[in-house]
């Protein structure tokens, strides 16, 4: 996938140097652009989406007003389906979505419009930090102690969400015995449950971890960080840009150090497939199918300029402690389609894994 990213960067450079569409200067003149976020206000998706909307308007010719609408529910599917099925196709409503790529793999029957027909503008990679309560019997003081955990309770949001799947997969890959409790109302609900001791293992994306977990349970000594999801481009691992400096290992290194051998097996292969799709495309900016081409081109150009916006970078560092970088090359539709290829065997394994959640 890194080779693909290189082609995206080259395409982006060409378009930055090329004149915009003929109608770019007036397409958004005097109009209002709505970013629809498919998770609740205050969560990681909302934080990053509002950060983007705070700065994107100045990079759009015509300087439209930019507003945010939250539409959460069903692990993000309600908002995702709204963008594909109901949202106006006039270029004035765009989705800022989390979990849409994974839903194509695990909940395709619930995506009422084929996700590959959406007009993808950009995507942003991400990762998660996994952590556990220190008072989990017989006591956790360092990451390797997770192998001794007794009465481990893993919390989640929905059985087919990326968070739940990855939490269960990492636990199964390293052979943990655990109870699985899902259905919490967003990350905030699960964090509260962990603070109360109802669950004792959870994960957070970087914004949530930096803003809530690190200054909360970690600083108070109530929890221990374990590992994070590495980047995976289909051929090799890499360190996601937003975790550089974290004093925790990527999951594959944690497993190899603890067990003396690299992770393997069906669960591991599916975990890597999720890394190459949902983790690489954690946030997706997309228009509905059938919007004017000008809208896609104008917003893609604006996102590329946002990547070099120093004010955006400074604001991001203060708010989430890293600077989001969006992939927004002209061939991004093909990139997404390629990454979302899945075999019948892989889809069947995932379907059974979700259905047979403990």
C-alpha positions as CSV (number, residue, x, y, z in Angstrom):
1,X,0.0,0.0,0.0
2,X,3.0,2.3,0.5
3,X,3.7,2.1,-3.2
4,X,0.1,3.1,-3.8
5,X,0.6,6.0,-1.4
6,X,3.6,7.1,-3.4
7,X,1.4,7.3,-6.5
8,X,-1.1,9.3,-4.5
9,X,1.5,11.8,-3.5
10,X,2.7,12.2,-7.1
11,X,-0.8,12.7,-8.3
12,X,-1.4,15.2,-5.5
13,X,1.7,17.2,-6.5
14,X,0.5,17.4,-10.1
15,X,-2.9,18.7,-9.2
16,X,-1.4,21.2,-6.8
17,X,0.5,22.7,-9.7
18,X,-2.3,22.4,-12.2
19,X,-5.2,24.9,-12.5
20,X,-8.4,23.9,-10.8
21,X,-11.6,23.0,-12.6
22,X,-13.1,25.8,-14.7
23,X,-16.0,26.2,-12.3
24,X,-13.9,25.8,-9.1
25,X,-13.9,29.5,-8.3
26,X,-17.7,29.8,-8.1
27,X,-19.0,26.3,-7.3
28,X,-19.2,27.0,-3.5
29,X,-19.6,30.8,-3.7
30,X,-22.2,31.9,-1.3
31,X,-23.1,28.3,-0.3
32,X,-23.0,26.2,2.9
33,X,-21.1,22.9,3.0
34,X,-22.2,20.4,5.6
35,X,-19.9,17.8,7.0
36,X,-21.9,14.8,8.4
37,X,-20.0,13.0,11.1
38,X,-21.3,9.4,11.7
39,X,-20.5,9.3,15.4
40,X,-21.7,11.3,18.4
41,X,-20.4,14.7,19.5
42,X,-17.3,14.5,21.7
43,X,-15.9,11.3,20.4
44,X,-12.6,10.8,18.4
45,X,-14.4,11.0,15.0
46,X,-16.2,14.2,16.1
47,X,-13.0,15.8,17.5
48,X,-11.0,15.2,14.3
49,X,-14.0,16.1,12.0
50,X,-14.5,19.4,13.7
51,X,-10.8,20.1,13.6
52,X,-10.9,19.7,9.9
53,X,-14.0,21.8,9.4
54,X,-12.5,24.6,11.4
55,X,-9.8,25.1,8.8
56,X,-11.0,23.6,5.5
57,X,-13.2,26.5,4.4
58,X,-10.4,28.9,3.7
59,X,-8.9,26.4,1.2
60,X,-12.2,26.1,-0.8
61,X,-12.6,28.7,-3.6
62,X,-15.6,30.8,-2.8
63,X,-15.1,30.5,0.9
64,X,-18.4,28.7,1.7
65,X,-19.6,28.5,5.3
66,X,-18.9,25.1,6.8
67,X,-21.0,23.4,9.4
68,X,-21.1,20.0,11.2
69,X,-24.0,17.6,11.7
70,X,-23.6,14.5,13.9
71,X,-25.6,11.4,12.9
72,X,-24.5,8.5,15.1
73,X,-25.9,5.0,15.6
74,X,-25.3,1.3,14.6
75,X,-21.6,1.6,14.8
76,X,-21.5,4.5,12.3
77,X,-23.8,2.8,9.7
78,X,-26.7,5.1,10.1
79,X,-24.6,8.1,9.0
80,X,-22.8,6.1,6.4
81,X,-26.1,4.9,4.9
82,X,-27.5,8.4,5.0
83,X,-24.6,9.7,2.9
84,X,-25.1,7.0,0.3
85,X,-28.9,6.8,0.2
86,X,-30.5,10.1,1.3
87,X,-28.0,13.0,1.3
88,X,-28.5,15.5,-1.5
89,X,-26.2,15.0,-4.5
90,X,-25.5,18.7,-5.0
91,X,-22.0,18.7,-3.5
92,X,-23.2,20.5,-0.3
93,X,-23.2,17.4,2.0
94,X,-20.1,15.4,2.6
95,X,-19.5,12.5,5.0
96,X,-16.7,12.4,7.6
97,X,-17.0,8.7,8.4
98,X,-15.3,6.2,10.7
99,X,-15.8,2.5,10.1
100,X,-17.2,2.8,6.6
101,X,-14.4,0.7,5.0
102,X,-14.7,-2.1,7.6
103,X,-18.5,-2.1,7.2
104,X,-18.0,-2.9,3.5
105,X,-16.2,-6.1,4.7
106,X,-18.3,-7.2,7.6
107,X,-21.7,-5.6,7.2
108,X,-22.1,-5.3,3.5
109,X,-25.7,-6.5,3.6
110,X,-26.5,-3.5,5.9
111,X,-24.9,-0.9,3.6
112,X,-27.9,-0.1,1.6
113,X,-25.8,1.5,-1.2
114,X,-22.6,0.0,-2.4
115,X,-19.7,1.8,-0.7
116,X,-17.6,1.6,-3.8
117,X,-20.0,3.8,-5.6
118,X,-19.5,6.7,-3.1
119,X,-17.3,9.6,-4.3
120,X,-14.2,9.3,-2.1
121,X,-12.4,12.5,-1.5
122,X,-9.7,11.5,1.0
123,X,-8.9,9.1,3.9
124,X,-6.8,9.3,7.0
125,X,-5.0,6.3,8.6
126,X,-5.2,5.7,12.3
127,X,-4.4,3.3,15.1
128,X,-5.5,2.3,18.5
129,X,-3.8,2.0,21.9
130,X,-4.9,-1.0,24.0
131,X,-4.9,-0.7,27.8
132,X,-5.9,-2.7,30.8
133,X,-6.8,-2.0,34.4
134,X,-4.0,-2.5,36.9
135,X,-6.3,-4.3,39.4
136,X,-7.1,-7.0,36.9
137,X,-6.3,-10.2,38.9
138,X,-3.6,-11.1,39.9
139,X,-2.5,-7.5,39.2
140,X,-1.0,-5.9,36.0
141,X,2.1,-3.8,36.4
142,X,3.6,-4.2,32.9
143,X,2.3,-5.2,29.5
144,X,3.6,-8.9,29.7
145,X,1.4,-9.4,32.8
146,X,-1.7,-9.5,30.5
147,X,-0.8,-13.2,29.8
148,X,-1.5,-13.9,33.5
149,X,-4.8,-12.0,33.6
150,X,-7.8,-13.7,35.3
151,X,-11.4,-12.7,35.0
152,X,-10.5,-10.4,32.1
153,X,-13.6,-8.5,30.7
154,X,-13.3,-6.9,27.3
155,X,-15.7,-4.1,26.5
156,X,-17.0,-3.0,23.2
157,X,-19.5,-1.0,21.1
158,X,-20.9,-3.5,18.6
159,X,-19.9,-7.0,17.6
160,X,-19.2,-6.0,14.0
161,X,-17.4,-2.8,14.8
162,X,-13.7,-2.5,14.1
163,X,-13.0,-1.8,17.8
164,X,-14.7,-4.9,19.0
165,X,-13.2,-7.1,16.3
166,X,-9.7,-5.9,16.9
167,X,-10.1,-6.2,20.7
168,X,-11.3,-9.8,20.4
169,X,-8.7,-10.7,17.7
170,X,-5.7,-9.5,19.7
171,X,-7.0,-11.4,22.7
172,X,-7.6,-14.6,20.7
173,X,-4.2,-14.3,18.9
174,X,-2.3,-14.3,22.2
175,X,-4.6,-16.9,23.8
176,X,-6.3,-14.8,26.5
177,X,-9.3,-16.1,28.4
178,X,-11.9,-13.3,28.6
179,X,-15.5,-12.4,28.9
180,X,-16.8,-10.1,26.2
181,X,-19.4,-7.3,26.9
182,X,-20.5,-5.1,24.1
183,X,-23.2,-2.5,23.4
184,X,-21.7,0.5,25.3
185,X,-22.8,3.9,24.0
186,X,-19.6,5.1,22.3
187,X,-16.1,5.3,23.6
188,X,-17.2,7.6,26.4
189,X,-19.6,5.0,27.7
190,X,-17.0,2.2,27.6
191,X,-14.4,4.4,29.3
192,X,-16.9,5.1,32.1
193,X,-17.5,1.4,32.4
194,X,-13.8,0.8,32.7
195,X,-13.4,3.5,35.3
196,X,-16.1,1.8,37.3
197,X,-14.5,-1.6,36.9
198,X,-17.3,-3.2,34.9
199,X,-14.7,-4.0,32.2
200,X,-11.0,-4.0,32.4
201,X,-9.6,-4.0,28.9
202,X,-10.4,-1.5,26.1
203,X,-8.8,0.5,23.3
204,X,-8.8,4.1,22.1
205,X,-7.7,5.9,19.0
206,X,-5.1,8.6,19.5
207,X,-7.4,11.6,20.1
208,X,-9.4,9.7,22.8
209,X,-6.3,8.2,24.3
210,X,-4.4,11.5,24.5
211,X,-7.4,13.6,25.7
212,X,-9.0,11.1,28.1
213,X,-7.1,8.0,28.9
214,X,-3.6,9.3,29.3
215,X,-4.4,12.2,31.6
216,X,-7.0,10.0,33.4
217,X,-6.5,6.3,34.1
218,X,-2.9,6.2,33.0
219,X,-1.8,9.3,34.9
220,X,-3.6,8.1,38.1
221,X,-2.0,4.7,37.9
222,X,-5.2,2.8,37.3
223,X,-4.4,1.4,33.9
224,X,-1.4,0.1,31.9
225,X,-0.9,0.7,28.2
226,X,-0.2,-2.6,26.4
227,X,0.4,-2.1,22.6
228,X,-0.9,-0.4,19.5
229,X,-2.0,-1.5,16.1
230,X,0.9,-1.2,13.6
231,X,0.5,0.0,10.0
232,X,0.4,-2.8,7.4
233,X,0.6,-2.1,3.7
234,X,0.0,-5.6,2.6
235,X,3.7,-6.5,2.6
236,X,5.3,-5.0,5.6
237,X,4.7,-3.2,8.9
238,X,5.3,0.5,9.5
239,X,4.9,2.9,12.4
240,X,1.8,5.1,12.0
241,X,2.8,8.8,12.1
242,X,0.6,9.6,15.1
243,X,2.2,7.1,17.5
244,X,5.8,8.1,17.1
245,X,7.1,8.7,20.6
246,X,4.7,6.4,22.4
247,X,6.5,4.1,24.9
248,X,4.5,1.0,23.9
249,X,5.3,-1.6,21.2
250,X,3.3,-2.4,18.1
251,X,1.2,-5.6,18.6
252,X,3.3,-7.9,16.4
253,X,6.5,-6.9,18.3
254,X,4.7,-7.4,21.6
255,X,3.7,-10.9,20.6
256,X,7.1,-11.9,19.3
257,X,8.9,-10.6,22.4
258,X,6.5,-12.3,24.8
259,X,6.2,-15.6,23.0
260,X,9.5,-15.9,21.1
261,X,7.7,-16.3,17.7
262,X,5.8,-14.1,15.4
263,X,2.0,-14.2,15.4
264,X,0.3,-16.5,12.9
265,X,-2.9,-18.3,12.1
266,X,-6.4,-17.4,10.7
267,X,-7.1,-14.8,13.3
268,X,-3.8,-13.1,12.6
269,X,-4.5,-13.0,8.9
270,X,-7.9,-11.4,9.4
271,X,-6.3,-8.9,11.8
272,X,-3.9,-7.8,9.1
273,X,-6.7,-7.5,6.6
274,X,-8.5,-5.1,9.0
275,X,-5.2,-3.2,9.4
276,X,-4.9,-2.8,5.7
277,X,-8.5,-1.5,5.3
278,X,-10.1,0.0,8.4
279,X,-6.9,1.1,10.1
280,X,-5.5,2.6,6.9
281,X,-8.8,4.2,6.1
282,X,-9.9,5.0,9.6
283,X,-11.5,8.3,8.6
284,X,-13.0,8.6,5.1
285,X,-14.2,11.9,3.6
286,X,-16.8,11.1,0.9
287,X,-19.6,12.5,-1.1
288,X,-22.7,10.5,-2.1
289,X,-22.7,8.8,-5.4
290,X,-23.6,11.0,-8.3
291,X,-22.3,14.4,-7.1
292,X,-20.9,16.9,-9.6
293,X,-17.3,16.1,-10.5
294,X,-16.4,19.7,-9.6
295,X,-17.3,19.2,-6.0
296,X,-15.0,16.2,-5.6
297,X,-12.1,17.9,-7.3
298,X,-12.5,21.2,-5.3
299,X,-12.7,19.4,-2.0
300,X,-9.8,17.1,-2.8
301,X,-7.6,20.1,-3.6
302,X,-8.7,21.8,-0.4
303,X,-7.7,18.7,1.7
304,X,-4.3,18.6,0.0
305,X,-3.8,22.2,1.0
306,X,-5.0,21.5,4.5
307,X,-2.1,19.0,4.9
308,X,0.3,21.9,4.5
309,X,-1.7,24.4,6.6
310,X,0.5,25.5,9.6
311,X,-2.5,26.9,11.5
312,X,-4.2,23.6,11.1
313,X,-1.1,21.8,12.3
314,X,-0.7,24.0,15.4
315,X,-4.4,23.6,16.3
316,X,-4.1,19.8,15.8
317,X,-1.1,19.5,18.1
318,X,-3.0,21.4,20.8
319,X,-6.2,19.4,20.4
320,X,-5.1,15.8,19.6
321,X,-1.3,15.9,20.0
322,X,-0.7,14.9,16.4
323,X,-1.3,16.4,12.9
324,X,-3.7,14.4,10.8
325,X,-2.5,13.7,7.3
326,X,-5.0,12.9,4.6
327,X,-4.4,10.8,1.5
328,X,-6.2,12.7,-1.3
329,X,-4.7,11.8,-4.7
330,X,-6.7,11.9,-7.8
331,X,-6.7,8.1,-8.1
332,X,-8.0,7.6,-4.5
333,X,-11.2,5.8,-5.8
334,X,-9.1,3.1,-7.3
335,X,-6.9,2.9,-4.1
336,X,-10.0,2.3,-1.9
337,X,-11.4,-0.2,-4.3
338,X,-8.2,-2.2,-4.3
339,X,-7.8,-2.2,-0.6
340,X,-11.3,-3.4,-0.1
341,X,-10.9,-6.5,-2.2
342,X,-11.7,-9.5,0.0
343,X,-12.0,-13.2,-0.8
344,X,-15.1,-15.2,-0.1
345,X,-13.1,-17.2,2.5
346,X,-12.1,-14.1,4.3
347,X,-15.6,-12.7,4.4
348,X,-16.9,-16.0,5.6
349,X,-14.4,-16.3,8.4
350,X,-15.3,-12.7,9.5
351,X,-19.0,-13.4,9.3
352,X,-18.7,-16.5,11.5
353,X,-16.3,-14.7,13.9
354,X,-18.9,-12.0,14.5
355,X,-21.8,-14.5,14.7
356,X,-19.9,-16.6,17.3
357,X,-18.8,-13.8,19.5
358,X,-18.7,-15.1,23.1
